[in-house]
Amino acid sequence: MNIINEIVVLMFLALIGYFAGRTGYLPEKSGMYISRLVIKITAPALIVTTMAAYDFTAKTITDGIWVSFFAVIFIAFSFAVGSVFCRLLRLESAASSIFKTHLMFGNVGYLALPLFKSIFGEKGLVYAVFFVIAHDTLVWTVGVYLMNKHNGKQWKENLKHLINANMISFVLGLFFALVNLQHFVSQNTIFKAVYMTLFNTLNPLGNTTLYLMMLFIGLTLAENRIGSLSDLLKKYPTFILAFLKLLVIPAVAFVILYLLGDIVDPFVRVIVILELAMPCALIVPALAAQYGSDYKLATDNVILTTLFSMATLPLTLYLLSITAR
């Protein structure tokens, strides 16, 4: 019931953003500024404060490595599935790259991290961050290569994007955990005062990430009209992509991870499946525009999968909660 309540709240937040955008209550391009606020300030604050305060154990690190491992495995599997369907759909080079890239990469950070913290608490966010690390590494290597494949441009320079605010926040938070920051906090009065001041500043700021992200999704849906029925029918590759990404890939992952039994911790299984069930990554349209790829198709993918995820994510959460009993 708590999960259902959380999803209902998220949908209302998205509706607020949608109506604020459609009615002009918020100025044009508000979504762009909100996304920058999330990417550069609130999401990094959420990551570093949660990880700094989390009580890491050897099992946490082990489970985190498993999460990263399965992230790589299922992203590679998604690439293979995407390659097959690109041939079946006879997609051209740029469109083919977009299809495969979006099937591989989802909104596993800015939507998933605050959502997991809201539903599962600090543990959910910490485990999910391990997925994000593997995911983002592949985005800025394999993803950039696919975006560049049709024009032969160099991609190595884009490895610098691996050093970003969220990656730095993860490394910093993991460092705090490994050196047992909480031990120093409890032993030194001055150190504790400084820590609590920073924590009480950054933690509430980070907790706004989910609310801002849902407003952004609503604004994005308002600013990018889906179009008429005839226009939608022309976008059948995006519908196939949505079906594969939001339902088929997570279902395959569920079966495989379930068959592995006690080898995989049940919570690791839940995190991996939910991350795979996230809508298409927001960064892909930006990369497509930067490298002269099919950014319009990429934008359609993001909009439609995000819209469909409002129904598929609650379904996935519900099914996972049933099987966990």
LODO-482142 format. One record per atom (N, C-alpha, C): atom name; x, y, z. Coordinates in steps of 0.05 Angstrom, whole numbers. Layout:
REM LODO-482142
REC site     xx     yy     zz
REC   CA      X      Y      Z
...
END
This chain:
REM LODO-482142
REC site     xx     yy     zz
REC    N     17    -24      0
REC   CA      0      0      0
REC    C     17     25      0
REC    N     40     25     14
REC   CA     58     48     15
REC    C     69     53    -13
REC    N     75     32    -28
REC   CA     86     35    -55
REC    C     65     48    -73
REC    N     40     39    -71
REC   CA     18     51    -87
REC    C     14     80    -80
REC    N     15     87    -55
REC   CA     13    115    -47
REC    C     35    132    -58
REC    N     59    121    -58
REC   CA     82    136    -69
REC    C     78    141    -99
REC    N     69    121   -114
REC   CA     65    124   -142
REC    C     43    145   -148
REC    N     21    144   -132
REC   CA     -1    163   -136
REC    C     10    192   -132
REC    N     26    195   -111
REC   CA     38    222   -106
REC    C     55    231   -129
REC    N     71    213   -140
REC   CA     88    220   -163
REC    C     71    228   -187
REC    N     49    214   -192
REC   CA     32    220   -215
REC    C     19    248   -211
REC    N     11    254   -187
REC   CA      0    281   -182
REC    C     21    303   -186
REC    N     46    297   -178
REC   CA     67    317   -182
REC    C     72    321   -212
REC    N     71    300   -227
REC   CA     75    302   -256
REC    C     52    318   -268
REC    N     27    314   -258
REC   CA      4    328   -268
REC    C      6    358   -262
REC    N     17    365   -238
REC   CA     21    393   -231
REC    C     39    406   -252
REC    N     62    392   -257
REC   CA     81    402   -277
REC    C     68    405   -305
REC    N     52    385   -312
REC   CA     39    385   -338
REC    C     20    409   -342
REC    N      3    413   -322
REC   CA    -16    435   -324
REC    C     -3    462   -322
REC    N     19    463   -305
REC   CA     34    488   -303
REC    C     47    496   -330
REC    N     55    475   -345
REC   CA     67    480   -371
REC    C     47    487   -392
REC    N     25    471   -393
REC   CA      5    475   -414
REC    C    -10    502   -411
REC    N    -14    511   -387
REC   CA    -29    536   -382
REC    C    -12    560   -383
REC    N     15    556   -384
REC   CA     33    579   -383
REC    C     38    590   -356
REC    N     28    576   -335
REC   CA     32    585   -307
REC    C     62    588   -301
REC    N     78    569   -311
REC   CA    107    571   -309
REC    C    118    580   -337
REC    N    139    596   -337
REC   CA    149    607   -362
REC    C    160    585   -380
REC    N    163    591   -406
REC   CA    174    572   -425
REC    C    202    564   -417
REC    N    209    539   -423
REC   CA    235    528   -417
REC    C    240    524   -387
REC    N    219    524   -370
REC   CA    222    519   -342
REC    C    233    491   -337
REC    N    225    472   -353
REC   CA    234    445   -350
REC    C    264    443   -354
REC    N    275    458   -372
REC   CA    304    457   -377
REC    C    319    466   -352
REC    N    310    488   -340
REC   CA    323    499   -316
REC    C    320    480   -292
REC    N    297    468   -290
REC   CA    293    449   -268
REC    C    311    425   -271
REC    N    314    415   -296
REC   CA    332    392   -301
REC    C    361    399   -294
REC    N    369    423   -300
REC   CA    397    431   -293
REC    C    400    433   -263
REC    N    380    442   -249
REC   CA    380    444   -220
REC    C    383    416   -208
REC    N    368    397   -219
REC   CA    370    369   -209
REC    C    397    357   -215
REC    N    406    360   -240
REC   CA    431    347   -248
REC    C    455    358   -233
REC    N    456    385   -229
REC   CA    480    398   -219
REC    C    480    402   -189
REC    N    456    402   -176
REC   CA    455    409   -148
REC    C    441    389   -131
REC    N    415    384   -136
REC   CA    400    368   -117
REC    C    407    339   -117
REC    N    411    327   -141
REC   CA    418    298   -143
REC    C    445    293   -130
REC    N    466    309   -136
REC   CA    491    304   -122
REC    C    489    307    -92
REC    N    473    326    -83
REC   CA    469    329    -54
REC    C    455    305    -42
REC    N    436    294    -56
REC   CA    422    270    -47
REC    C    441    246    -45
REC    N    457    242    -65
REC   CA    476    220    -65
REC    C    496    221    -42
REC    N    510    244    -40
REC   CA    532    246    -21
REC    C    522    245      8
REC    N    499    258     14
REC   CA    489    258     42
REC    C    479    230     50
REC    N    466    216     31
REC   CA    455    190     38
REC    C    478    170     42
REC    N    498    170     25
REC   CA    520    152     27
REC    C    538    158     51
REC    N    541    184     57
REC   CA    558    192     80
REC    C    545    183    106
REC    N    518    182    107
REC   CA    505    175    132
REC    C    498    145    134
REC    N    502    130    111
REC   CA    494    102    111
REC    C    515     85    125
REC    N    506     65    139
REC   CA    524     47    154
REC    C    532     24    135
REC    N    554     28    121
REC   CA    564      8    102
REC    C    575    -16    117
REC    N    570    -40    105
REC   CA    582    -65    115
REC    C    595    -79     91
REC    N    609   -101     98
REC   CA    621   -116     76
REC    C    600   -127     57
REC    N    577   -134     68
REC   CA    555   -144     51
REC    C    545   -122     32
REC    N    544    -97     41
REC   CA    535    -75     24
REC    C    553    -73      0
REC    N    580    -74      4
REC   CA    599    -72    -18
REC    C    596    -96    -37
REC    N    593   -120    -25
REC   CA    590   -144    -42
REC    C    565   -143    -59
REC    N    543   -136    -46
REC   CA    518   -133    -61
REC    C    519   -111    -82
REC    N    533    -90    -75
REC   CA    536    -68    -95
REC    C    552    -77   -119
REC    N    572    -94   -115
REC   CA    587   -104   -138
REC    C    569   -122   -155
REC    N    552   -138   -142
REC   CA    533   -154   -157
REC    C    514   -137   -174
REC    N    505   -115   -162
REC   CA    487    -96   -177
REC    C    501    -86   -201
REC    N    526    -77   -198
REC   CA    542    -67   -221
REC    C    546    -89   -242
REC    N    552   -113   -233
REC   CA    557   -135   -251
REC    C    532   -141   -268
REC    N    509   -142   -255
REC   CA    484   -148   -270
REC    C    476   -125   -288
REC    N    483   -101   -279
REC   CA    478    -77   -297
REC    C    492    -81   -323
REC    N    517    -88   -323
REC   CA    533    -92   -347
REC    C    521   -115   -364
REC    N    514   -137   -351
REC   CA    504   -160   -364
REC    C    478   -154   -379
REC    N    459   -141   -365
REC   CA    433   -136   -378
REC    C    433   -113   -397
REC    N    451    -94   -394
REC   CA    455    -73   -414
REC    C    466    -85   -440
REC    N    485   -104   -437
REC   CA    495   -118   -460
REC    C    473   -135   -473
REC    N    457   -148   -457
REC   CA    434   -163   -468
REC    C    415   -145   -483
REC    N    410   -121   -472
REC   CA    392   -102   -485
REC    C    403    -93   -512
REC    N    430    -90   -514
REC   CA    442    -83   -539
REC    C    438   -105   -560
REC    N    440   -130   -551
REC   CA    436   -153   -570
REC    C    407   -154   -579
REC    N    388   -149   -561
REC   CA    360   -149   -569
REC    C    355   -126   -588
REC    N    366   -102   -582
REC   CA    363    -79   -599
REC    C    374    -84   -627
REC    N    396    -97   -629
REC   CA    408   -103   -655
REC    C    390   -121   -672
REC    N    378   -140   -659
REC   CA    359   -158   -673
REC    C    335   -143   -683
REC    N    323   -126   -666
REC   CA    299   -112   -674
REC    C    305    -90   -694
REC    N    328    -79   -694
REC   CA    335    -58   -714
REC    C    335    -71   -742
REC    N    345    -96   -744
REC   CA    344   -110   -769
REC    C    316   -117   -778
REC    N    299   -126   -758
REC   CA    272   -133   -764
REC    C    255   -108   -773
REC    N    261    -85   -760
REC   CA    247    -61   -767
REC    C    259    -45   -790
REC    N    282    -55   -799
REC   CA    297    -42   -821
REC    C    302    -13   -816
REC    N    312     -7   -792
REC   CA    318     21   -785
REC    C    344     29   -798
REC    N    345     55   -806
REC   CA    369     66   -818
REC    C    391     70   -797
REC    N    415     78   -805
REC   CA    438     78   -787
REC    C    434     95   -762
REC    N    426    121   -766
REC   CA    422    139   -742
REC    C    399    129   -725
REC    N    377    122   -737
REC   CA    353    112   -722
REC    C    360     86   -708
REC    N    376     69   -721
REC   CA    384     44   -709
REC    C    401     49   -684
REC    N    419     68   -686
REC   CA    436     75   -663
REC    C    419     85   -639
REC    N    399    102   -645
REC   CA    382    113   -625
REC    C    366     90   -611
REC    N    355     73   -628
REC   CA    339     50   -617
REC    C    355     33   -598
REC    N    379     25   -607
REC   CA    396      8   -590
REC    C    405     23   -565
REC    N    413     48   -568
REC   CA    422     64   -545
REC    C    401     67   -524
REC    N    376     73   -533
REC   CA    355     78   -514
REC    C    345     52   -501
REC    N    348     29   -515
REC   CA    340      4   -503
REC    C    360     -4   -481
REC    N    385      5   -485
REC   CA    406     -1   -465
REC    C    405     17   -441
REC    N    400     43   -445
REC   CA    403     63   -424
REC    C    377     76   -416
REC    N    372     77   -390
REC   CA    347     89   -379
REC    C    352    111   -360
REC    N    331    122   -350
REC   CA    332    144   -330
REC    C    338    132   -302
REC    N    362    120   -300
REC   CA    368    105   -275
REC    C    379    123   -253
REC    N    384    148   -259
REC   CA    395    166   -238
REC    C    375    186   -228
REC    N    367    205   -244
REC   CA    351    227   -235
REC    C    323    220   -228
REC    N    312    199   -239
REC   CA    286    189   -231
REC    C    288    166   -212
REC    N    305    146   -217
REC   CA    306    122   -201
REC    C    317    127   -173
REC    N    339    142   -171
REC   CA    352    145   -144
REC    C    333    158   -124
REC    N    321    181   -129
REC   CA    302    192   -109
REC    C    278    175   -105
REC    N    269    161   -126
REC   CA    246    143   -124
REC    C    252    120   -105
REC    N    275    108   -108
REC   CA    283     86    -91
REC    C    286     94    -62
REC    N    297    118    -58
REC   CA    300    127    -31
REC    C    273    132    -18
REC    N    255    142    -34
REC   CA    228    147    -23
REC    C    214    122    -16
REC    N    218    100    -32
REC   CA    203     75    -27
REC    C    218     57     -8
REC    N    245     54    -12
REC   CA    261     35      3
REC    C    278     47     25
REC    N    280     73     26
REC   CA    298     86     45
REC    C    326     89     35
REC    N    345     94     53
REC   CA    373     99     45
REC    C    385     75     31
REC    N    378     51     40
REC   CA    389     27     28
REC    C    383     25     -2
REC    N    359     32    -10
REC   CA    351     31    -38
REC    C    368     50    -55
REC    N    373     74    -45
REC   CA    390     92    -60
REC    C    419     83    -62
REC    N    430     73    -40
REC   CA    458     65    -40
REC    C    462     42    -59
REC    N    445     22    -59
REC   CA    448     -1    -78
REC    C    444      8   -106
REC    N    425     26   -111
REC   CA    420     36   -138
REC    C    444     51   -150
REC    N    458     65   -133
REC   CA    481     81   -142
REC    C    502     63   -156
REC    N    505     38   -146
REC   CA    524     19   -159
REC    C    515     13   -187
REC    N    489     12   -192
REC   CA    479      8   -219
REC    C    486     32   -236
REC    N    482     56   -225
REC   CA    487     81   -240
REC    C    516     83   -249
REC    N    534     74   -232
REC   CA    563     76   -239
REC    C    569     60   -264
REC    N    559     34   -264
REC   CA    564     18   -288
REC    C    549     29   -312
REC    N    525     38   -308
REC   CA    508     49   -329
REC    C    521     73   -342
REC    N    529     93   -325
REC   CA    540    118   -336
REC    C    567    113   -350
REC    N    582     94   -340
REC   CA    608     88   -353
REC    C    603     78   -382
REC    N    582     62   -385
REC   CA    575     51   -412
REC    C    563     73   -429
REC    N    547     91   -417
REC   CA    535    113   -432
REC    C    557    130   -446
REC    N    578    137   -430
REC   CA    598    155   -441
REC    C    620    141   -457
REC    N    617    115   -460
REC   CA    636    100   -478
REC    C    620     88   -501
REC    N    605     67   -495
REC   CA    590     53   -516
REC    C    568     71   -527
REC    N    554     86   -510
REC   CA    533    104   -519
REC    C    543    125   -538
REC    N    565    138   -530
REC   CA    576    159   -547
REC    C    586    147   -574
REC    N    598    123   -573
REC   CA    607    110   -597
REC    C    583    105   -616
REC    N    561     96   -606
REC   CA    537     91   -623
REC    C    527    117   -635
REC    N    527    139   -619
REC   CA    518    164   -630
REC    C    536    174   -652
REC    N    561    167   -650
REC   CA    582    176   -670
REC    C    585    158   -693
REC    N    574    134   -691
REC   CA    580    113   -710
REC    C    574    120   -739
REC    N    552    136   -743
REC   CA    543    142   -770
REC    C    559    164   -783
REC    N    576    179   -767
REC   CA    591    200   -780
REC    C    621    198   -776
REC    N    630    178   -761
REC   CA    658    172   -758
REC    C    674    192   -741
REC    N    661    208   -725
REC   CA    675    227   -708
REC    C    689    213   -685
REC    N    709    227   -674
REC   CA    723    216   -651
REC    C    705    218   -626
REC    N    708    197   -609
REC   CA    691    196   -585
REC    C    707    196   -559
REC    N    733    192   -561
REC   CA    749    189   -536
REC    C    749    213   -518
REC    N    746    237   -531
REC   CA    746    261   -515
REC    C    722    262   -496
REC    N    701    247   -502
REC   CA    677    248   -486
REC    C    680    231   -461
REC    N    702    217   -458
REC   CA    707    203   -433
REC    C    709    222   -409
REC    N    715    247   -415
REC   CA    717    267   -394
REC    C    690    271   -380
REC    N    668    264   -393
REC   CA    642    267   -381
REC    C    637    246   -359
REC    N    655    226   -357
REC   CA    653    208   -335
REC    C    657    222   -308
REC    N    673    244   -310
REC   CA    677    260   -286
REC    C    656    282   -285
REC    N    634    275   -271
REC   CA    612    294   -269
REC    C    603    296   -239
REC    N    584    313   -234
REC   CA    577    319   -206
REC    C    567    294   -192
REC    N    551    277   -206
REC   CA    540    254   -193
REC    C    561    232   -188
REC    N    580    229   -207
REC   CA    601    210   -203
REC    C    619    218   -180
REC    N    625    244   -179
REC   CA    641    255   -157
REC    C    627    251   -130
REC    N    601    255   -130
REC   CA    585    251   -105
REC    C    586    222    -96
REC    N    584    204   -115
REC   CA    586    175   -108
REC    C    613    168    -96
REC    N    634    177   -110
REC   CA    662    171   -100
REC    C    666    183    -73
REC    N    657    208    -69
REC   CA    660    221    -44
REC    C    645    207    -22
REC    N    620    199    -28
REC   CA    603    185     -9
REC    C    615    158     -2
REC    N    625    144    -22
REC   CA    638    118    -17
REC    C    663    121      0
REC    N    678    142     -5
REC   CA    702    148     11
REC    C    695    153     40
REC    N    674    168     45
REC   CA    664    173     72
REC    C    656    147     86
REC    N    644    129     71
REC   CA    636    104     82
REC    C    660     86     89
REC    N    680     85     71
REC   CA    703     68     75
REC    C    721     77     98
REC    N    722    104    102
REC   CA    738    114    125
REC    C    722    116    150
REC    N    697    106    149
REC   CA    679    106    173
REC    C    676    135    184
REC    N    665    152    167
REC   CA    661    180    175
REC    C    645    183    200
REC    N    625    166    204
REC   CA    608    168    227
REC    C    623    164    253
REC    N    645    149    252
REC   CA    662    145    276
REC    C    675    171    284
REC    N    685    186    265
REC   CA    697    212    270
REC    C    676    232    280
REC    N    652    230    269
REC   CA    631    248    277
REC    C    624    244    306
REC    N    622    219    314
REC   CA    614    213    342
REC    C    636    218    362
REC    N    661    219    353
REC   CA    684    222    372
REC    C    693    251    376
REC    N    685    269    358
REC   CA    696    296    359
REC    C    672    316    358
REC    N    670    332    379
REC   CA    648    351    381
REC    C    648    372    359
REC    N    671    383    353
REC   CA    674    404    333
REC    C    668    392    305
REC    N    679    368    300
REC   CA    675    354    275
REC    C    645    348    271
REC    N    632    340    293
REC   CA    603    334    292
REC    C    587    358    285
REC    N    595    381    297
REC   CA    580    406    292
REC    C    582    414    262
REC    N    606    411    251
REC   CA    610    418    223
REC    C    594    399    205
REC    N    597    373    212
REC   CA    583    353    196
REC    C    552    358    196
REC    N    541    362    220
REC   CA    512    366    222
REC    C    503    391    207
REC    N    519    411    208
REC   CA    512    436    193
REC    C    510    431    163
REC    N    531    417    153
REC   CA    531    410    124
REC    C    508    391    117
REC    N    505    371    135
REC   CA    484    350    129
REC    C    456    363    129
REC    N    451    380    149
REC   CA    424    392    151
REC    C    419    413    129
REC    N    441    421    116
REC   CA    438    439     93
REC    C    433    423     67
REC    N    449    402     63
REC   CA    449    388     38
REC    C    427    366     37
REC    N    421    353     59
REC   CA    402    331     59
REC    C    374    340     51
REC    N    363    361     63
REC   CA    336    370     53
REC    C    336    379     24
REC    N    359    391     16
REC   CA    362    400    -11
REC    C    361    376    -30
REC    N    375    355    -23
REC   CA    375    330    -39
REC    C    348    317    -40
REC    N    333    319    -18
REC   CA    307    306    -17
REC    C    286    319    -35
REC    N    293    342    -46
REC   CA    274    355    -65
REC    C    277    343    -93
REC    N    297    326    -98
REC   CA    303    316   -125
REC    C    279    302   -137
REC    N    266    285   -122
REC   CA    243    269   -133
REC    C    220    288   -142
REC    N    214    308   -125
REC   CA    193    326   -131
REC    C    199    343   -156
REC    N    223    353   -157
REC   CA    232    369   -180
REC    C    232    352   -206
REC    N    241    327   -203
REC   CA    242    309   -226
REC    C    214    304   -238
REC    N    195    299   -220
REC   CA    168    294   -230
REC    C    155    319   -242
REC    N    161    343   -231
REC   CA    152    367   -243
REC    C    164    370   -271
REC    N    190    363   -273
REC   CA    204    365   -299
REC    C    191    346   -320
REC    N    184    322   -311
REC   CA    171    303   -329
REC    C    144    314   -339
REC    N    129    326   -321
REC   CA    103    338   -328
REC    C    107    361   -348
REC    N    127    378   -342
REC   CA    132    401   -360
REC    C    142    391   -388
REC    N    158    370   -388
REC   CA    167    359   -414
REC    C    144    348   -430
REC    N    125    335   -417
REC   CA    102    325   -432
REC    C     85    347   -442
REC    N     84    369   -427
REC   CA     68    393   -436
REC    C     81    407   -459
REC    N    107    409   -458
REC   CA    122    425   -478
REC    C    125    409   -505
REC    N    122    383   -504
REC   CA    126    366   -528
REC    C    100    351   -533
REC    N     84    361   -550
REC   CA     58    349   -556
REC    C     62    322   -571
REC    N     47    302   -563
REC   CA     50    276   -575
REC    C     40    276   -604
REC    N     20    291   -610
REC   CA     10    292   -637
REC    C    -16    277   -641
REC    N    -25    276   -666
REC   CA    -50    262   -673
REC    C    -46    232   -674
REC    N    -68    218   -677
REC   CA    -67    188   -678
REC    C    -50    179   -702
REC    N    -53    193   -724
REC   CA    -38    185   -748
REC    C     -8    189   -743
REC    N     -1    211   -729
REC   CA     27    216   -722
REC    C     38    194   -704
REC    N     21    186   -685
REC   CA     30    165   -667
REC    C     35    138   -681
REC    N     17    132   -700
REC   CA     20    107   -715
REC    C     46    105   -730
REC    N     56    129   -738
REC   CA     82    130   -753
REC    C    106    124   -735
REC    N    101    126   -708
REC   CA    122    123   -689
REC    C    123     94   -678
REC    N    114     75   -693
REC   CA    112     47   -683
REC    C    138     36   -672
REC    N    163     44   -683
REC   CA    187     34   -671
REC    C    190     43   -642
REC    N    179     67   -635
REC   CA    181     77   -607
REC    C    163     60   -589
REC    N    139     52   -600
REC   CA    121     35   -584
REC    C    134      8   -579
REC    N    147     -3   -599
REC   CA    161    -29   -596
REC    C    184    -26   -576
REC    N    198     -4   -578
REC   CA    220      2   -559
REC    C    209      3   -531
REC    N    187     17   -527
REC   CA    175     20   -501
REC    C    167     -7   -489
REC    N    155    -24   -506
REC   CA    146    -51   -498
REC    C    170    -67   -489
REC    N    192    -66   -504
REC   CA    216    -82   -498
REC    C    229    -71   -472
REC    N    232    -45   -471
REC   CA    247    -33   -449
REC    C    232    -34   -422
REC    N    206    -27   -423
REC   CA    191    -25   -398
REC    C    180    -51   -388
REC    N    177    -71   -406
REC   CA    165    -96   -397
REC    C    182   -121   -403
REC    N    191   -124   -428
REC   CA    205   -149   -436
REC    C    232   -152   -422
REC    N    249   -132   -424
REC   CA    276   -134   -412
REC    C    274   -138   -382
REC    N    258   -123   -367
REC   CA    255   -128   -338
REC    C    244   -156   -332
REC    N    226   -165   -349
REC   CA    215   -192   -345
REC    C    236   -214   -348
REC    N    252   -211   -369
REC   CA    274   -230   -374
REC    C    294   -229   -350
REC    N    300   -205   -341
REC   CA    318   -203   -318
REC    C    307   -216   -293
REC    N    280   -212   -289
REC   CA    267   -224   -266
REC    C    270   -255   -267
REC    N    264   -267   -290
REC   CA    266   -296   -292
REC    C    294   -306   -287
REC    N    314   -293   -299
REC   CA    342   -302   -295
REC    C    351   -299   -266
REC    N    345   -275   -255
REC   CA    353   -271   -227
REC    C    338   -288   -207
REC    N    313   -294   -214
REC   CA    298   -312   -196
REC    C    309   -340   -197
REC    N    317   -349   -222
REC   CA    328   -376   -225
REC    C    355   -379   -210
REC    N    369   -357   -207
REC   CA    394   -359   -192
REC    C    391   -363   -162
REC    N    366   -360   -153
REC   CA    360   -366   -125
REC    C    375   -351   -105
REC    N    386   -365    -85
REC   CA    400   -353    -62
REC    C    427   -341    -70
REC    N    436   -346    -94
REC   CA    462   -334   -103
REC    C    459   -303   -103
REC    N    436   -294   -109
REC   CA    431   -265   -111
REC    C    413   -256    -88
REC    N    421   -236    -73
REC   CA    405   -225    -52
REC    C    378   -214    -63
REC    N    356   -220    -50
REC   CA    330   -211    -61
REC    C    328   -181    -66
REC    N    341   -165    -49
REC   CA    340   -136    -52
REC    C    357   -127    -77
REC    N    379   -141    -82
REC   CA    394   -136   -106
REC    C    377   -141   -130
REC    N    362   -163   -130
REC   CA    345   -170   -152
REC    C    324   -148   -157
REC    N    312   -138   -136
REC   CA    292   -117   -139
REC    C    303    -92   -151
REC    N    327    -84   -141
REC   CA    339    -59   -151
REC    C    346    -61   -180
REC    N    358    -84   -188
REC   CA    367    -87   -216
REC    C    343    -87   -235
REC    N    322   -102   -227
REC   CA    298   -103   -244
REC    C    285    -76   -247
REC    N    282    -61   -225
REC   CA    269    -35   -227
REC    C    286    -15   -243
REC    N    312    -17   -240
REC   CA    329      1   -256
REC    C    326     -5   -286
REC    N    324    -30   -293
REC   CA    320    -38   -321
REC    C    292    -29   -331
REC    N    273    -25   -313
REC   CA    246    -18   -320
REC    C    242     13   -323
REC    N    263     28   -319
REC   CA    261     57   -321
REC    C    257     66   -350
REC    N    243     89   -354
REC   CA    240     99   -382
REC    C    267    108   -394
REC    N    266    115   -419
REC   CA    291    121   -434
REC    C    307    144   -422
REC    N    333    142   -425
REC   CA    351    162   -413
REC    C    348    189   -425
REC    N    348    210   -408
REC   CA    344    237   -416
REC    C    369    248   -431
REC    N    392    236   -426
REC   CA    417    246   -438
REC    C    419    239   -468
REC    N    405    219   -477
REC   CA    408    209   -504
REC    C    400    230   -525
REC    N    377    244   -522
REC   CA    370    265   -541
REC    C    391    287   -543
REC    N    403    294   -520
REC   CA    424    314   -521
REC    C    449    304   -536
REC    N    456    279   -531
REC   CA    479    267   -546
REC    C    473    265   -576
REC    N    448    258   -582
REC   CA    440    255   -610
REC    C    442    282   -624
REC    N    433    303   -611
REC   CA    435    330   -623
REC    C    464    339   -626
REC    N    481    332   -606
REC   CA    509    340   -607
REC    C    523    327   -631
REC    N    517    302   -637
REC   CA    531    287   -657
REC    C    516    284   -683
REC    N    495    300   -687
REC   CA    480    300   -712
REC    C    465    275   -717
REC    N    456    262   -696
REC   CA    440    237   -699
REC    C    411    245   -698
REC    N    393    225   -697
REC   CA    364    229   -698
REC    C    353    237   -671
REC    N    358    263   -663
REC   CA    349    272   -637
REC    C    319    274   -634
REC    N    304    277   -656
REC   CA    275    278   -655
REC    C    264    251   -647
REC    N    275    230   -658
REC   CA    267    203   -650
REC    C    274    198   -621
REC    N    298    207   -613
REC   CA    306    204   -585
REC    C    287    218   -566
REC    N    278    242   -574
REC   CA    259    257   -557
REC    C    232    243   -555
REC    N    223    232   -578
REC   CA    198    217   -577
REC    C    200    192   -559
REC    N    223    179   -559
REC   CA    228    156   -542
REC    C    225    163   -513
REC    N    238    186   -505
REC   CA    237    195   -477
REC    C    209    201   -469
REC    N    195    217   -485
REC   CA    168    226   -478
REC    C    149    202   -475
REC    N    148    184   -495
REC   CA    129    163   -494
REC    C    135    142   -473
REC    N    161    135   -470
REC   CA    168    115   -449
REC    C    163    126   -421
REC    N    168    152   -418
REC   CA    163    165   -392
REC    C    133    164   -386
REC    N    117    170   -406
REC   CA     88    170   -403
REC    C     78    142   -397
REC    N     88    122   -412
REC   CA     79     94   -407
REC    C     89     84   -380
REC    N    112     94   -371
REC   CA    124     84   -345
REC    C    106     91   -322
REC    N     89    111   -325
REC   CA     70    118   -304
REC    C     51     95   -298
REC    N     48     77   -317
REC   CA     31     53   -313
REC    C     48     29   -308
REC    N     71     26   -323
REC   CA     87      1   -321
REC    C    103      0   -295
REC    N    113     22   -285
REC   CA    128     21   -260
REC    C    111     12   -236
REC    N     87     23   -232
REC   CA     71     12   -210
REC    C     65    -17   -213
REC    N     61    -26   -239
REC   CA     56    -55   -244
REC    C     80    -71   -236
REC    N    104    -62   -244
REC   CA    129    -77   -237
REC    C    133    -77   -207
REC    N    129    -55   -194
REC   CA    132    -54   -165
REC    C    112    -73   -151
REC    N     88    -73   -161
REC   CA     68    -91   -149
REC    C     75   -120   -152
REC    N     83   -128   -176
REC   CA     91   -156   -181
REC    C    115   -164   -164
REC    N    134   -146   -161
REC   CA    157   -152   -145
REC    C    150   -155   -116
REC    N    131   -138   -106
REC   CA    122   -140    -78
REC    C    108   -167    -73
REC    N     93   -176    -93
REC   CA     79   -202    -90
REC    C     98   -225    -89
REC    N    118   -225   -107
REC   CA    137   -248   -108
REC    C    156   -247    -84
REC    N    158   -224    -70
REC   CA    176   -223    -47
REC    C    164   -234    -22
REC    N    138   -239    -23
REC   CA    124   -249      1
REC    C    130   -278      7
END
